Amino acid sequence: MDFPQLQPVVQHFTRTESIDDPVSHLRERISLGGLFGKIQPGQRVALAVGSRGITGLAAIVRTLAEAVDARGAHAVIVPAMGSHGGATARGQEEILHALGVSESSCGAPVVSSMEVTDLGQGTKEGARLLVSTDALNADWVIPLARVKAHTAFQGSVESGLLKMLVVGLGKEAGARSFHLYSLRSPFPGYMIEIADGLMARLRIAAGVAVLEDADARTIRLEVVGSEDFERTDSELLALYKKLSPGLPFRQADVLIVERMGKSISGAGLDTNVIGRSRHPVRPEPESPVIRRIWVRSLTPDSHGNAKGIGLADFVSARLVREMDPEATITNSLTALVPEHAFVPPALEPEREILIEVLHCSGVVEPLEAKLAWIRDTSSLARLLVSPALGASLAEPAKHFPGGIAVPFLFDDQGNLASFEQHWQKAAGDSDTG
């Protein structure tokens, strides 16, 4: 079979002013806000840190720990990541370590446990208020969250400080309860109601909200009191959606994704980017419409959690080898999406996958296929596209200056070279940005 060639394409997204020195900015915010003034000598302060990659995460956590220490108090790092890490204390500590967060790097010990305390009914539908016992027993709690769109729920607030309290500090039990009642309760009012109940019972000194742009630059970093969590989540989410990147087409036959993973998206693949959610609550996005998706690998810092593998139609065999079935199933069942753990066909060698993914897309003439290849769903500044798709791209996509069309590159065993190797060949020695 003849395959289409690949052309290099770049997208230049809307950029806004970034924070050049997030650590200095954070110190200034802490000083100006005065929220840490309530922390007294000898008190224990839980820094709630999640599993999402944040630029300079370790430095931010270390700065918070130093601010707590300056008050004569003692900071501890509490994993706030629901059922991630295989829903085990050790697994969650390992995720933080992979993100660079440890006692040696941040100056505060990691206290990891899956134990939760039931604080009673939290919503009129009957959902319970479940929270990390470590956080509850602390004198103060400071959640740290990256604000972004959620892959399953849509509303005025999605992923941010409130979700960190409800799902992150809820551990596996709280995450299960949240997702269970989400099937019958309106979002986001339901999450806000639970968060309000938790904030009335936890002693929250402050919250730290981070917003990043498409290039993972920090563009907002706020230190706010719990009374401003909802407002901050809402304001930063609106800005995120204004700046968030997407694919430069509404329809394609095939999308190849070099890698998926929990550090990229809670669903492994950002459902807002690929146009698929396969979720019992969220309707399928209207666009883009992609007939077939092939995913090649899993990021190492996912620690085997391949939740979202079921969003693909084909996967490379190495992705299946990299997957920890137990961690993947646990996280998927906690979120009430067993479909996200379904394993698609994993053919070998990869030349066979390319043949079948084109065939199953319904393309009669492979050279006319509308095909795109991306590094991952959070890295959309560079794409490789087939000529048929390249002829109909939308703004802000541009063909890379000086780029050339290149064929798919296979080794002697029929496995595909990496996205980066193809990009370098297509873009030549030019600065790829």
C-alpha positions as CSV (number, residue, x, y, z in Angstrom):
1,M,0.0,0.0,0.0
2,D,1.2,3.5,-0.8
3,F,1.0,5.9,2.1
4,P,0.5,9.7,1.9
5,Q,3.5,11.9,2.6
6,L,3.8,14.2,5.6
7,Q,4.1,18.0,5.5
8,P,5.2,20.1,8.5
9,V,2.7,22.6,9.8
10,V,3.0,25.1,12.6
11,Q,0.4,26.9,14.7
12,H,1.1,30.3,16.3
13,F,-1.4,30.7,19.1
14,T,-2.6,33.9,20.8
15,R,0.0,34.8,23.4
16,T,-0.4,36.9,26.4
17,E,2.1,38.3,28.8
18,S,3.7,35.6,30.9
19,I,5.1,35.7,34.5
20,D,8.9,35.6,33.9
21,D,9.7,34.5,37.5
22,P,6.8,32.6,39.1
23,V,8.6,32.0,42.4
24,S,9.2,35.8,42.9
25,H,5.7,36.5,41.9
26,L,4.4,33.9,44.3
27,R,6.4,35.3,47.2
28,E,5.0,38.8,46.4
29,R,1.4,37.5,46.3
30,I,1.9,35.7,49.6
31,S,3.3,38.9,51.2
32,L,0.6,41.2,49.8
33,G,-2.3,39.0,50.5
34,G,-1.6,38.5,54.2
35,L,-3.4,35.1,54.2
36,F,-0.4,33.3,55.7
37,G,-0.6,35.6,58.7
38,K,-3.1,33.3,60.4
39,I,-0.6,30.5,60.5
40,Q,0.9,30.2,64.0
41,P,4.2,28.8,65.2
42,G,4.2,25.0,65.7
43,Q,1.1,24.4,63.5
44,R,1.0,21.8,60.8
45,V,0.1,23.0,57.3
46,A,-0.9,20.5,54.6
47,L,0.2,21.5,51.1
48,A,-2.3,19.7,48.8
49,V,-0.5,18.8,45.5
50,G,-2.0,17.0,42.6
51,S,-0.8,14.8,39.8
52,R,-0.9,17.3,37.0
53,G,2.3,18.7,35.5
54,I,2.7,22.4,36.3
55,T,5.7,24.3,35.0
56,G,8.1,24.8,37.9
57,L,5.9,22.7,40.2
58,A,8.7,21.8,42.7
59,A,9.9,25.4,43.0
60,I,6.3,26.5,43.7
61,V,5.8,23.9,46.4
62,R,9.2,24.7,47.9
63,T,8.2,28.4,48.0
64,L,5.0,27.6,49.8
65,A,6.9,25.4,52.3
66,E,9.4,28.2,52.9
67,A,6.6,30.6,53.6
68,V,5.0,28.2,56.1
69,D,8.4,27.7,57.8
70,A,8.9,31.4,58.0
71,R,5.8,31.5,60.3
72,G,7.4,28.9,62.6
73,A,5.0,26.3,61.4
74,H,5.6,22.9,59.8
75,A,4.6,22.1,56.2
76,V,3.8,18.6,54.9
77,I,2.9,17.7,51.3
78,V,-0.3,15.7,50.9
79,P,-1.0,14.1,47.6
80,A,-4.4,15.4,46.3
81,M,-5.1,13.2,43.2
82,G,-8.2,11.1,43.8
83,S,-7.5,7.5,42.6
84,H,-4.3,8.2,40.6
85,G,-1.3,6.2,41.4
86,G,-3.3,3.0,41.4
87,A,-5.2,4.3,44.4
88,T,-2.3,3.5,46.7
89,A,-0.4,5.7,49.1
90,R,2.9,4.6,47.6
91,G,1.7,5.1,44.1
92,Q,0.7,8.6,44.8
93,E,4.0,9.4,46.4
94,E,5.8,8.0,43.4
95,I,3.8,10.3,41.1
96,L,4.8,13.3,43.1
97,H,8.4,12.2,43.0
98,A,8.2,11.8,39.2
99,L,7.0,15.4,39.1
100,G,10.0,16.5,41.1
101,V,8.1,16.9,44.3
102,S,9.9,15.3,47.3
103,E,11.2,16.3,50.7
104,S,14.7,16.8,49.3
105,S,13.5,19.1,46.5
106,C,10.8,21.0,48.4
107,G,11.9,21.0,52.1
108,A,8.8,19.4,53.4
109,P,8.0,15.7,53.9
110,V,5.4,13.9,51.8
111,V,2.6,12.4,53.9
112,S,0.8,9.9,51.7
113,S,-2.3,7.9,52.8
114,M,-5.6,6.9,51.2
115,E,-7.5,7.3,54.4
116,V,-10.5,9.6,54.3
117,T,-12.9,10.8,56.9
118,D,-16.7,10.9,56.3
119,L,-18.0,14.3,57.4
120,G,-21.6,13.6,56.6
121,Q,-24.1,14.3,53.8
122,G,-22.9,17.0,51.5
123,T,-25.6,17.4,48.9
124,K,-29.4,17.1,48.7
125,E,-28.9,14.1,46.4
126,G,-27.1,12.3,49.2
127,A,-23.4,12.6,48.3
128,R,-21.1,12.3,51.2
129,L,-18.4,14.8,52.2
130,L,-15.2,12.6,52.1
131,V,-11.8,14.2,52.6
132,S,-8.3,13.1,53.3
133,T,-7.8,12.5,57.0
134,D,-4.3,13.9,56.7
135,A,-5.7,17.2,55.4
136,L,-8.5,17.2,58.0
137,N,-6.1,16.7,60.9
138,A,-3.8,19.6,59.7
139,D,-4.2,23.0,61.3
140,W,-4.3,24.5,57.9
141,V,-4.6,23.4,54.3
142,I,-3.3,25.1,51.2
143,P,-4.4,23.5,47.9
144,L,-2.4,24.1,44.7
145,A,-4.2,23.7,41.4
146,R,-3.8,24.3,37.7
147,V,-6.9,25.7,36.2
148,K,-8.1,24.3,32.9
149,A,-11.0,22.8,31.1
150,H,-12.3,19.4,32.3
151,T,-12.4,16.5,29.9
152,A,-15.9,15.3,31.0
153,F,-17.8,18.2,32.7
154,Q,-18.5,21.7,31.4
155,G,-19.6,24.7,33.4
156,S,-18.5,28.0,34.9
157,V,-15.9,26.1,36.9
158,E,-14.2,22.9,35.9
159,S,-10.7,21.8,36.9
160,G,-9.2,24.0,39.6
161,L,-9.2,24.7,43.3
162,L,-12.7,23.4,43.9
163,K,-12.0,20.2,42.1
164,M,-8.8,19.8,44.0
165,L,-10.8,19.8,47.2
166,V,-13.6,17.6,46.1
167,V,-11.8,15.0,44.0
168,G,-8.1,15.4,44.8
169,L,-8.4,15.5,48.6
170,G,-11.3,13.1,48.4
171,K,-8.9,10.3,47.5
172,E,-10.4,7.3,45.8
173,A,-13.5,7.2,48.0
174,G,-14.3,10.8,47.4
175,A,-13.6,10.6,43.7
176,R,-15.9,7.6,43.4
177,S,-18.7,9.4,45.3
178,F,-18.3,12.6,43.2
179,H,-18.4,10.7,39.9
180,L,-21.3,8.5,41.0
181,Y,-23.6,11.4,41.9
182,S,-22.4,13.4,38.9
183,L,-24.6,11.2,36.8
184,R,-27.7,12.5,38.4
185,S,-26.8,16.0,39.5
186,P,-26.3,19.2,37.5
187,F,-22.7,20.4,37.0
188,P,-21.1,22.6,38.3
189,G,-23.6,23.4,41.0
190,Y,-23.1,19.9,42.5
191,M,-19.3,20.2,42.8
192,I,-19.7,23.7,44.2
193,E,-22.1,22.4,46.9
194,I,-19.7,19.7,48.0
195,A,-16.7,22.1,47.9
196,D,-18.7,24.6,50.1
197,G,-19.3,21.8,52.6
198,L,-15.7,20.9,52.7
199,M,-14.5,24.5,53.0
200,A,-16.8,24.9,56.0
201,R,-15.0,22.0,57.8
202,L,-11.4,22.3,56.6
203,R,-9.2,25.2,57.9
204,I,-8.0,26.6,54.6
205,A,-5.3,29.2,54.9
206,A,-5.2,30.0,51.2
207,G,-5.3,28.4,47.7
208,V,-2.8,28.8,44.9
209,A,-4.2,28.8,41.3
210,V,-2.0,28.5,38.3
211,L,-2.9,29.2,34.7
212,E,-0.7,28.2,31.8
213,D,-0.9,29.0,28.1
214,A,-0.4,26.7,25.1
215,D,3.4,26.9,25.5
216,A,3.2,25.9,29.2
217,R,4.1,29.4,30.3
218,T,2.7,30.7,33.5
219,I,0.4,33.6,32.7
220,R,-1.5,33.8,36.0
221,L,-0.6,32.8,39.5
222,E,-3.1,33.7,42.2
223,V,-3.0,33.3,46.0
224,V,-6.6,33.6,47.3
225,G,-8.8,32.9,50.3
226,S,-11.3,30.1,50.2
227,E,-14.2,32.6,49.8
228,D,-12.6,33.5,46.4
229,F,-12.0,29.9,45.1
230,E,-15.1,29.8,42.9
231,R,-14.5,33.3,41.5
232,T,-10.9,32.5,40.8
233,D,-11.6,29.2,39.1
234,S,-14.3,30.8,36.9
235,E,-12.2,33.8,35.8
236,L,-9.1,31.7,35.0
237,L,-11.2,29.1,33.2
238,A,-12.7,31.7,31.0
239,L,-9.2,32.9,30.1
240,Y,-8.0,29.4,29.6
241,K,-10.8,28.7,27.1
242,K,-10.0,31.9,25.2
243,L,-6.4,30.9,24.8
244,S,-6.6,27.1,24.6
245,P,-5.2,25.5,21.5
246,G,-7.0,23.1,19.2
247,L,-6.5,21.2,16.0
248,P,-6.7,23.3,12.8
249,F,-9.4,21.2,11.1
250,R,-13.0,20.1,11.7
251,Q,-12.7,16.7,10.1
252,A,-10.0,14.2,9.4
253,D,-9.8,10.5,8.5
254,V,-6.9,9.6,10.8
255,L,-5.1,11.2,13.7
256,I,-1.9,9.7,15.0
257,V,-0.9,10.7,18.5
258,E,2.7,10.0,19.5
259,R,2.0,9.7,23.2
260,M,-0.8,9.9,25.8
261,G,-0.7,10.1,29.6
262,K,-2.0,11.4,32.9
263,S,0.4,14.4,32.9
264,I,-1.0,15.5,29.6
265,S,-4.7,15.1,30.4
266,G,-6.9,13.5,33.1
267,A,-8.3,11.3,30.3
268,G,-4.9,10.6,28.9
269,L,-6.0,12.3,25.7
270,D,-7.6,15.7,25.9
271,T,-11.2,15.1,24.9
272,N,-11.7,18.7,24.0
273,V,-8.9,18.4,21.4
274,I,-9.7,15.0,19.8
275,G,-13.5,15.5,19.8
276,R,-14.3,12.3,21.8
277,S,-15.4,11.9,25.4
278,R,-17.1,8.5,25.5
279,H,-18.6,9.6,28.8
280,P,-22.1,8.9,30.2
281,V,-22.7,12.5,31.1
282,R,-21.0,14.7,28.5
283,P,-22.3,14.7,24.9
284,E,-19.8,14.1,22.2
285,P,-18.1,17.3,21.0
286,E,-19.4,18.6,17.6
287,S,-15.9,18.9,16.3
288,P,-13.4,17.8,15.3
289,V,-14.8,14.7,13.8
290,I,-11.9,12.2,13.5
291,R,-12.8,8.8,12.1
292,R,-9.9,6.8,13.5
293,I,-7.3,7.6,16.2
294,W,-4.0,5.7,16.6
295,V,-2.0,6.2,19.8
296,R,1.6,5.0,20.0
297,S,2.9,5.3,23.5
298,L,2.4,6.2,27.2
299,T,4.4,8.8,29.0
300,P,6.7,7.4,31.7
301,D,5.3,9.7,34.4
302,S,1.9,8.1,34.0
303,H,3.3,5.2,35.9
304,G,1.4,2.7,33.8
305,N,-2.0,4.5,34.1
306,A,-3.4,4.4,30.6
307,K,-6.9,5.7,31.4
308,G,-8.2,7.0,28.1
309,I,-6.7,4.2,26.0
310,G,-10.3,3.3,25.1
311,L,-10.6,6.7,23.3
312,A,-8.3,5.4,20.6
313,D,-9.2,3.0,17.8
314,F,-5.8,1.4,17.4
315,V,-2.7,1.4,19.7
316,S,0.9,0.3,19.3
317,A,1.8,-2.9,21.0
318,R,4.4,-1.0,23.1
319,L,1.7,1.1,24.7
320,V,0.0,-2.1,25.9
321,R,3.3,-3.3,27.3
322,E,3.8,0.1,29.1
323,M,0.3,0.0,30.6
324,D,-0.4,-1.2,34.2
325,P,-3.9,-2.8,33.8
326,E,-4.8,-2.5,37.5
327,A,-3.9,1.2,37.7
328,T,-5.8,1.9,34.4
329,I,-8.9,0.0,35.4
330,T,-9.0,1.5,38.9
331,N,-8.8,5.1,37.6
332,S,-11.4,4.4,34.9
333,L,-13.9,2.7,37.2
334,T,-13.5,5.5,39.8
335,A,-14.5,8.0,37.1
336,L,-17.4,5.7,35.9
337,V,-15.9,5.3,32.5
338,P,-14.9,1.7,32.0
339,E,-14.8,2.5,28.3
340,H,-11.6,4.4,28.9
341,A,-9.9,1.2,29.9
342,F,-10.9,-0.8,26.9
343,V,-7.8,-1.8,24.9
344,P,-8.1,-1.3,21.1
345,P,-6.4,-3.6,18.6
346,A,-2.6,-3.5,19.1
347,L,-1.1,-4.8,15.9
348,E,2.6,-5.5,15.1
349,P,4.5,-4.2,13.4
350,E,3.3,-0.6,13.1
351,R,3.2,-0.7,9.4
352,E,0.2,-3.0,9.8
353,I,-1.5,-0.5,12.0
354,L,-1.1,2.2,9.4
355,I,-2.6,0.0,6.8
356,E,-5.6,-0.9,8.9
357,V,-6.2,2.5,10.4
358,L,-6.4,3.9,6.9
359,H,-8.6,1.0,5.7
360,C,-10.9,1.4,8.7
361,S,-11.3,5.1,8.2
362,G,-13.1,4.3,5.0
363,V,-10.6,5.8,2.7
364,V,-10.6,4.2,-0.8
365,E,-7.4,5.8,-2.0
366,P,-4.8,6.1,0.8
367,L,-2.9,8.9,-0.9
368,E,-6.1,11.0,-0.6
369,A,-6.5,10.4,3.2
370,K,-6.8,13.4,5.4
371,L,-4.3,12.5,8.1
372,A,-2.6,14.4,10.9
373,W,0.1,13.4,13.4
374,I,0.7,15.2,16.7
375,R,3.1,14.7,19.6
376,D,0.3,14.8,22.2
377,T,-2.9,16.7,22.8
378,S,-1.2,19.4,24.8
379,S,1.5,20.0,22.2
380,L,-0.3,21.4,19.1
381,A,2.1,24.0,17.9
382,R,3.6,21.5,15.4
383,L,1.8,18.9,13.3
384,L,2.6,16.6,10.4
385,V,-0.3,16.4,7.9
386,S,-1.0,14.7,4.6
387,P,-1.3,16.8,1.5
388,A,-5.1,16.2,1.4
389,L,-5.5,17.6,4.9
390,G,-2.9,20.3,4.4
391,A,-4.9,21.9,1.6
392,S,-7.8,22.7,3.9
393,L,-6.3,23.8,7.2
394,A,-7.8,26.6,9.2
395,E,-6.1,29.5,11.0
396,P,-3.7,29.7,12.8
397,A,-2.1,26.8,11.0
398,K,0.6,27.6,8.4
399,H,2.8,25.4,6.4
400,F,6.3,25.4,7.9
401,P,8.6,27.7,5.8
402,G,11.1,25.7,3.9
403,G,9.5,22.5,5.0
404,I,9.4,19.4,2.7
405,A,7.0,16.5,2.3
406,V,8.5,13.3,3.7
407,P,7.4,9.6,3.6
408,F,6.6,7.5,6.6
409,L,9.9,6.2,8.0
410,F,9.9,2.5,9.0
411,D,12.8,0.4,10.4
412,D,13.6,-3.1,9.1
413,Q,11.0,-4.6,11.5
414,G,8.3,-2.4,10.1
415,N,8.0,-0.1,13.1
416,L,7.6,3.7,12.7
417,A,10.2,6.3,13.6
418,S,9.2,8.9,16.1
419,F,7.3,12.1,15.5
420,E,10.4,14.1,16.3
421,Q,12.5,12.2,13.7
422,H,9.9,12.8,11.0
423,W,9.6,16.4,12.0
424,Q,13.3,17.0,11.9
425,K,13.5,15.5,8.4
426,A,10.5,17.5,7.2
427,A,11.6,20.8,8.7
428,G,15.3,20.4,8.0
429,D,17.7,22.3,10.2
430,S,15.5,25.3,10.6
431,D,14.4,26.6,13.9
432,T,11.2,24.8,14.7
433,G,10.1,27.0,17.5
